[in-house]
Amino acid sequence: MRSLMLAIALSTVAVARQTVHDSKEEGVKLPTVTKMVKAVYTREAMDAHLEGTVVLTVVVQDDGKVGDVKVTKSLDPTYGLDKQAVEAAKQWEFKAGTKDGKAIAVRVDLQMNFTLK
């Protein structure tokens, strides 16, 4: 039982130390989108006639799933569009980025545009 707990603890430490590469780093091939989820307008933001762009910094993990997501340019913390952009980005899927032929975690920027029609 003790060795199992130690193995779980060691695997947790290994995940926490995963290297995240910058998308501009030499030799890094960017991840490509395989599934895109559009952010949903909130009723409050529509009523306020808000339009614009939320810029996010996203970590695309080596399995193509989205990890950490941060808002780097806010559009609307009040009516929920920033939150909607984050929630949509977390559902995106990618073909993982690579370096030297190996799948890697890559930090990239995404833009979520909100336009009323």
Secondary structure, DSSP 8 states (H G I E B T S, - for coil): -HHHHHHHHHHHHHHHT--EEETTSTTEE--EEEE-------HHHHHTT--EEEEEEEEE-TTSBEEEEEEEE-S-TTTTHHHHHHHHHTT-EEE-EEETTEEEEEEEEEEEEE---
